[in-house]
Structures are given as structure tokens and as C-alpha cells.
């Protein structure tokens, strides 16, 4: 199967497409549903929060404005109650009181006046020329003369400036008399102007006729249609803040919060563009939508990438499956070769043993006097030595062939791994000495016993030691053997500082009949036998090698269940052999 088959094979194209659609549907649909639900909940929660904030703010300003009016009315009542109208009708005394009030209240009161029952102002203190002015036809006077206390609407009056009047009525010389004060409009208007939120939010006061009682922050003409809702429900919602949303003629959507003050005579209205009022909500909504769009794009990209990679893995698995089928065939062939090797080994082993035995017998004959004086004695001795050497080599080859091909398992024992390693080191000591190789050990004590055939473990470590010694036969060097507990395994490492193994050979190092030794020096069965033994025990064997640095083999052997040993103790041995 070629790699570019995926782009032309309909199966893989369909597989990618179906996987992408499934991933997108499974990932994006819940995200959109959850995001939509949370966004809707947040919208209503934030909307209620804005409404509650506006109600609280409006109610607070109404209390401040009502408190301001009641405070000024109380100040005027106090003046009327503590001073006789004989004194108050004296303009000099009245001017002193106005000055005192200006000092105490920062000129909140613009002027003071005393007006008799006929509407004539008999005493006046203030910046305007209003002495002896007649107010009998003024609307505020008609209401004030019939009420004990009175606060008028804002009007222009004789002075031509917006103002409103606070009046207190009392008896003097058998008739009613009014003490009235004009409140500074700027000071009163400042209380309402403070109610500002965002860029478009502002407040103002209307009377029952829908006329402005304060100067709005923005110039506009109030339309009763915008505020009739509040004016019509004065009796239904006394003292409550009502909030509505309306569309105006310009097409803008606005939010209004309003409540009555001054005993229901005035209406405090706060208005703001809805886009401005809910700007944070809109910003959050846009961010959430952007996040969902970004998340969707990321999911789509991940769906394509992951689907493509998964299809690549599927294709790779298909290829590996084909290779595995081929390997099964090769394994069958290898098994047949093993059986053939076992048969050949048995057939060759007996003649070789006889040949070696006969060579020994000939050597014994050459020791007799008749042959000692022969001219070719040395040549005979050399030939016999060669026959013996090659016979022993043939015996070793047949032994390894039998080990490679055998199917029966030796008897299992509890093996102390450190003792076994020490035995193999001692067994190889003479060979290491002739090759100028030093073998060092660093073995952790109290390692748990390993349950497996002792002879097979001996074969593994003797083979690893002999390979390391053979690799350093010409140059000499050092072999370091270590053992310790690693999780549920005993890890034994055999490291040398020899010439190393080329990278191209590492992948084949455990293959049968593969050898890096010169012809006649190795059969290529040693490491493959070691690999098979360790794998059969449930362990693993691996190799790392760097050219001109050295090679290290790691052998991991599983510890039987229930065996627990302390691995935090110093090694029992660190020496040379």
C-alpha cells in the first residue's frame, strides 16, 4: 500500500470526512448549547443587576432631593416660629437673617420676603428689586395662602430666571401672612445632575404637567408620551421606582427609571440609551460569541488534523498487518529452520565427538617412542591441535543450535541474582585477564530471589560478559555490572567502554545468525538466545551503544508477586575481578 493511496482511495477519503463530521458535531454542539444557556442566564442576571442598580440609585437621589426640600422648609419654619413677624417685616432684620442663612447654607436661599394676605410683599431682602410687588394673581401665592406649608413648581416669574419658592403661612395681626424664600436653582439642579451613568445617562424632574423642573444635562424637549406611563400610575405605585424600556421617534431604544417625590407633585426621571446601559453586557456577549467562534474554528482544525493523523495510523496499522502476515510466514520458515538445525546438530554432534576423541587417541600414540623421533612430529601435533580446536568449535555450534531450537523448559529455581552474577564474573575472570579487561560490580544487596531456570540465566549473563570481553580484546577496557530494584523488576546493566556498535546494526543485534564478529569467531545465535530466554521469563533486554564510547545492555527481570525488598541500601560490592 503506497502512502499516496490515502489521497486517491475512496475508503480513506470517506473515513476522514466521517471522522471530521462526528468530531465537529460531538464537540461544537455541546459547546454551543452550554454557551447559549450560560449567555442567556448571564443576560437575565446582568439585566436584573442593572435594574436593581437603577432602582437603588434613583431611590437614593429621591431621598436626597426630598431631604433637601424638607430641610429648607424646616429652616424657614424655624425662622417663622422663632421670630415675630414684627421683626421679620423689618427689611434690615430680614437682610441679617438672609446673610446668616447664606453663611450657614452657602447661599442656598436667594432671597426672603414677607407677603400679607392681599398678596403684597411688605418686606424683602435679596438681590432683586421686588419690594411692594403684588403676587395676588400668581398661582404659587394662591396655593400658598391656602396651605400651611408650600413648595412651588419651578417657574420664571418677575425675575426671568428659573426658581421655586418655599412658603410658610402664619397668623399676624388677625390675618394670614406668608414668609417665603427663593431656593437657588443651581444648587437644587446640581442634586439632579449628579445622577449620571455612562455616556448617555442623565436625570431630570418633571411636574404633573410634564414640564421640566430642572435643566437636563442634554438639551431636549420632553414628550408626555415618553413619561405618561409614570404619570398615569402615580397612585398605583406610590414611592416605588418604575423601570421601562421604550423606543423613541429617532429609532433609539432607551431605558427609563422614575419615581415620584415632593408628595407626588414631581417626577424624577432617569433615562439612558439601552446600548449604553448594557454596554458591558454587549461587550461580554461579543466576547463570548468570539470565543465560541474561535473555539469552533479550533475544533474544526483539530478535527481535520486529528482525523488525518488517525487515518494515517490506520493506514500504518494496515501496512503493519501486512508485514505481520509476512513475518508469520517467515516465523514458520524460521521454525522449520530450527527443527532442521536441531536435527543437523544431533546428526553432527556424534561424529564430531568421535573425531575429537580419536584425535586425542592419536596424540597419545604420538607420545610413544616410535613416533617421538619422527620428522613430522611437530606437524602432526599442529594438525591434531587444529582438529581438536575445530572439533570443539563444531561442538559449541551444535550446542547453540540445540539451545536455539529446543522446546522444553529447564527446571525453575529461586535464583539469587547477585550470586549468579558473581559466579559468571569469576568464570570469565581468566578470559578477561588475558584480554586486559577489568570487570567491576556494583550490586544492591537484599534483592528478592528470581524464580526461573538458573542455567538459562547463567547462559544470558555469560554471553553478555563474553561479548563485552571479545569487543575489547584488542584495546582492553572496563566492564561495569550493576543491579538494583526498579519498580517491580530487577534491573541488571552490563556496560563496557569498547568500540561500540554501529547504529545500522542495533536494530538487528538480536536477530538469529546476525553477528558483528569476524568470520569464524561467532555464530550469531548468542544474543538471539538471550533475547528469547528473557522474553520467555516475562522480562526485557535492550541495548544502547555509541561508537568509540561504549555499549550498555539493560536486562529487566520481573519480581514474583509478594516479594518486597528495601532498595535504599548501599551496594554489597564495588571492586575489580
N, C-alpha and C positions, 0 to 999 in steps of 0.2 A: 504494500500500500504506500503510494508516494505521498509526501507531505502536501503537495498542492491538490491532492484529491479532495480535500475538505472544501475548497472553493468551487469545485465543479460537481461534487457528489450531492445529489438532492437530499440524501438522508441527513448529512451533516448540516446543510443549509436549513432544512426544516427543524432539526434539533436545536440549532442556535435560535431560530425565530421563536419556537415554542418556549424555550427556557427564558428568553428575554421577556416575552409577554407575561409569563407566570410570575417572574420576579417583580416586574413593574406592577402588576395587579395586586400581588400579595403585599408589596411594600408601600406603594403610593396610596392605595385605597384606605387602609387604616390611618395613615398619616393625615390624609385629607379629612376623614371623618372626625378623628380626635382633634385636629387643629380647628375644624369648623365648630365643633361643640365648645371647645375651650374659648374660642374667639367670641362666640355668641354669649357665653357666660360672662366673659370679661366685659363685653359691650354693655350688658344689662347692669353688671356690678358697677362699672365706671359711670354709667348714666345715672344710677341711683346715688352714687357718691357726689356727682356734680349737682344733682337736685338738692340733696341734703345740705351741701355746702352753700348753695344759693339761698336756701331757706334760712339757714343759720345766720348767714351774713346779712340778709335783708331784715330778719327779726332783730338782729343786734343794732342795726342802724335805725330802725324804727324806735327801739327803746332809747337810743341816744338822742334822737330828734325830739321824741315826746318828753324825755327828761329835760332837754334843753328848754322847751316851751314851758313846761311846768315850773322849772327853776326860775325863769324870768317872770312868770306870773306870780310866783311866791315872793320874789323880790319886790314886785310892785305892790302886792298886798301888804307886805311888811311896812313899806313906806306909808301906805294909806292908813294902816292900823296904828302906827307909832307916831304919826304926825297929824295934827289937826289941819283941816282944810283952810283955816285962817292963815296958818304958816305956809301951806302949800300954794295958796293963791298969791303969796308974795314971790314975785319973779326972782328976786335976789336969792331968797332961800331955796327956791326951786333950782336955780342955777348951781348953788352949792351942792345940792343933792346930786344933780346930774354929773358934776365934776367928781364927786365921791364915787358914784357908780362907775364912771369911766375909769377911775383909778383901780377899782376893785375888779371890774369885769372887762377891762381892755376895750372900752368904748363899744360894748355890745348895744347899749342903749344910745340911739342917735339923738333923741330929744325927749322932753317931758312936757305935758300940758294938762291944765285943769279946765274942764268944759262943764258949763252949767246945764240945766235941764232943757234950756231952749236951744242948745247946740252951739253956743258961743264959747270960744276959748278965752277964758278970763285971765289965764296966766300961761306963759310959755317960756321954756328955756331950751335953746338949741341954735343951730347954725342958720336956720331959715327964718324969714320974716312972716311968721304965722300968728302974730298977736291979734286978738279980736276976730279971728277967722270964724265964719259960721259953718258948722258941719250938720245943720239940721236936715239937709237933704241928702246927706251922704248915707249910703247903705250900711256902712260899718257902724255909724252913730245910731241909726235906727235899731240895730240889733244890740248894740252895747248898752243903750239906755234901758232896754228891757231885760238885761241879764246882769247877774251879779258879777260874773267874770266873763270875759270875751277875748277871743283871739281871732283876728280878721284874716281874710284871704290876702294874698299879695296883690297890690294894685299900685297905680302910678300916683294918683291923687294930685293935689295942688303943686307938689314939688317936682313932678315929672320924672320921678325915679321910682323903681320898684321897691316897695316896702310893705310891711304889715304892722298892725297895731295890736298891742295888748292893753286891755282896759279893765279897770276895777271901779264898780259903782258903789257909792255910799251916800248916806243922808247928811245933808249940811244945811242948816238954817231952814229946816222944814221941807226941803226939796232934794231931789236927786242931783248928785254931782259925780262927774267921771274924772278919775285920774288915769291918763293914758300915756303910754310910752311907745315910741317907734323903735323897733329892733333893726339893727344894722343888717341889711340884706346880704352883704358879702360874707359876714360871719355865719349867718344861717345857711347860705348857699354852700359854704365850704364843708359843712357837715354832710351834705348830699354828694358833693363832688368826690369825696373820699371813697365812695363806693365804686371802685373801678377794678375790673379784672380783664386781663388780656389786652388786646389792641382795640377791640370794638365795644367792650362792656362799659356802660355808664348808667347812672341813675338820675331820676328827676321826680318832682312831686306835681301831681295834678289835683285840682279841686273836683267837686262833683260835676261840674260842667265840662270837665276835660280840659281846663285851662292850666297852663304851666304856672307853678308856684315857685319854681327855681329856674335858673339858667342852665340848660343841659350842656354837657361837655362838647357835644357836637350840635351844630345848628340844624334843627329840623322842626317841622310843624306836626304836632301830634294829631292823629286822626282817631276819632272816637271808635271807629271800627276796630282799631288795634287794642283798645283798652276797655271797650264796653263789657267784655266778659267779666272783668273785675268790678266795674262799677255796678253791674246788674246783680252781683252776688254779694253785696255788702252785708246784707242781713243773714245770708245763708252761711257765710264763713267769717264770722266776727273774730278778729285777732289772729287769723291764720294766714300763712303765706301761700299763695296760689301760684303755680308754675304752668305755663302753657307754651306750646310751640306754634308759630304762625308763619305763613308766607305773606310777604308784603307785595305791593304792586310792582316793585322793581324786580321781583323774582327771587329775592334773597329770603332765606329761611332764618328766622330769629327766634330766640328763646326769651320769654318774659317771666319775671318773678315780681309779684306785687302783693302789698298788704296795706290796710288802712291804718291811719294814725290820726291824732288830734280828734279822738272820739268819733272816728268815721267821716270827718269832713275832708280829709286829704288822703290821697293815694300815692304811696311811694312805689315807683315802678323802676325796675332794673331790666335793661334789655341788652342783648348781645347777639352777634351773628352766631348761628349754630356751628359753623365751621371753625370759628374762633373758640367757642366754648368747648368744643370737643376736639380741639387740635391735637392734644396728647393722645386721645383715643384713636383719631385718624392716623396719627403717626405710628402708633403701636400696631394698628391694623395693617398699615402698609408694610411695616417691618415684618409682621407675621406672614403676610402674603408673599413678600420677597423671600423669606426663609423657606416657606413651603415650595415656592417655585425653584429656588436653589436646591433644596433637598430633592425635589422631583428630578431635576436635571442630573444631580449626583447619582440618584438611584438608577436613572436610565443609563448613565455612563457606566456605573458599576455593573448593571445588568448585562450590558454588552460585553464589557471586559471579562467579567466572571464567567459568563456563558461561553465566550470564546475559549477561555482557559480550560473550562471544564470539558468542552468538546475536544480540545487538544489532548487532555488527559484520557478521554475516552478513546480517541484515536491511538494514543500511545499504548493504552491498555490492549486495544485490538492488535496492535503490532506485537506487543509483548506476548499476547496469547498465541499468535502465530509462531513467534520464536520459541515459546514454551513447548508448543507441539513438536517443533523441530528438535528441541532439547530432549523431549521424552523419547523421540526416536533415537537420538544419539545416546541417551542413557541406556536404552535397550541394547544398542550396539556395544556400549561400554560394559554392560553386564555380561554380554556374551564373551567379550574380550577377557573379562575377569575369570569367567569359568574356563575359557581356553587357557588363560595364564596359569590357573590352578592345576589344570591337567598337565600342561607342559612342565610346570615346576615339579610335580610329582614324578613325571617321567624322567626329567633330567637329574633330579636330586640324587637318585640312587647311583646312576653311573658316575656322577661326579664324586660321590663319596668313595666309590670303589677306586676311582682314578687317584684320588688323594691318598687313599690307604696304600695302593700299590706303589705310588711314588715314595712313600715312607719306607716301604719294604725295600725298594731299590736302594735308597740311601743307606739302609742298614747293611746291605750287601756290599756297598762300596767301602764300608768300613773294614771289610776283611782284607787280609794281607795281599791276596791275589790281585786285588783291584787298586790298592793304595799306590802301587808303583806304576800304574798305567799313565800314559802320556796325556790322555784326555780326561783325567780325573776332575780337574777344575771345570772343564766344560760340562762334564756330567753333573757336577754339583750345581752349576749355574742353571742348567736345564731343569733339574729337579726342583730347585727353588722357584723357578718360574712356573713349573707345573703346579706346585703347592699353592703359590700365590694366586694364580688364576683359578685353581680349583676352589680355594676358599672364597674368592670373589664370586664365582658361579653359585656357590652355596648361599652366599649372602643375597644374591639377586633372587634365587628361588625362594629364599625365606621371606623376602619382602613381597614377592609376588603372591605367596600364600597368605601373608598378612593382609594384603590389599583385597584378595578375593575371598577371604573366609567369611562365613555367615554365622558362626557360633560365637557366643559371648563368653568370655572368661568369667570366673567366679568373682563376685563383688565382695569387697572387704572395706572396713573402716581404715582409711589411709590418713596418717599424719603427714600433711603436705610438706612441712618443713623438713622432717626426717627424710622423706623421699628425695627432696631436692639436694640435701646434704650428701646422700648416697650417690646420686648421679654426678655431683661435683667431684666426689672422691674417685669415682670410676673414670672420670675424664681428666683427672689431675695429671697423669703421666703424659697424655697426648698434648695437654695444654702447655706443659713444661717444655716439651720438645719444640713447640711452635712459638715459644716466647710469649705466651698469653697468660695473663693474670685473671683469675676468677674471684670476684668479690660478692659477698652475700649480705643482704640486709633484710632479715626475716622477722616479722612480727610474731611474738610468742602468743600462746593460748589461742591459736586459730582453731576453729572447730574441725573435727575429723570429716573427711570427704568419703562418701560411700560410693566406691567404684572399683573397677579392676586395677590392682596395683601394677600389674605387668604392663598394662596399656599406658598408665601414667608414666611409668619408667621409660617406656618407648618414646613418649612425647618429649619429655624434657631432655633425655639423652640425645634425641635427634636435634633439638634446638641447640643444645650445647655443642654438638659435633659440627653443625652447620656454621655456628659462630666461630669456632676454632679454625675450621677449614678456610673461612673467609679471611682470617688474619694470619694464615700460615706463613706468608712471606714477610709481612711487615710487623707482626706481633701486635699486641694491644691489650685491652681490658674488657672483660665481660662483667656486667653488673646484674645480679639477680635479686629481685625484691619480691616480697609477698606481704599482703595486708588484706584486711576485710573491706569490701566495697559494697554497701547495701546488703543484698542477700547473696553476694558472691565472694569467693576468694580470688583476688587478682594477683597473678604472678607475671612479672615482667622480666624478660631476658633481653638486655641491651648490650650492644657492642659498639666500639668506635672504629669499626673496619671501613672498607671502601664503600659500603652502601649498595643498594640495589637500584638499577635504573628504573625510572618511572614507568617506562613501557613494559617492564617485566612484572611490576607489582600486581597488576590485575590477573596475571596467570600464575602467580607464585604457588598457589595451592592446587593447580591442575595436575592430574596424573601424567607422569612421564615428562614433565617440564623441569629442566634443570639448567642452572647457570654455571655449573661446574664444567671443567674441560671433559672431553670425551674420555671415558674410562674411569672417571672419578665419581660419578653419581648415576643413579638410575632414574631420578625424577619422581620416585614414589614416597620419599620420606615425609615431606610436608603434606602431601595429599592424605597420607595415612594419619598423620597427626590431626589434620582438619576433621577427618571422618570420626576419629576417636572422640575428640572434644565435642563435636556436634551431637554425637550419639549420647553423650553424657548430659546434654541439655545446656552446654556452655557455648563459649565462642572464642575464636582465636583471630587476632588481627595483627597487621604489620604496618609500621611506619618506617620510612627509610629516606635518608638524604645522602646524595653522592658525596664522598670524602668526609662525611660527618659520622655516619653510623646507621645501625638498624636496631629497632626495638620491636619485639614480639610481645603482645598482651594476651594472656590466657585467662579467661574468666570461667570459673567452675562454680556451679550453684551449690549453696549450702543446704543440707537437708532441713526440712521443717523441724522446728523445736530446738535447733542448735543456736545458742546465743553466747557470744563471747565478747569480752571487752576489747575494743580495738585501740584504746587510748594508752597503751603501754609501750615502753621503748623496745627496740629490736633486741633479739637474744644474741645476735652475732653480727659483727661487722668486721670481716677480716679477709685475708687472701688465702687461696688454696693453690 
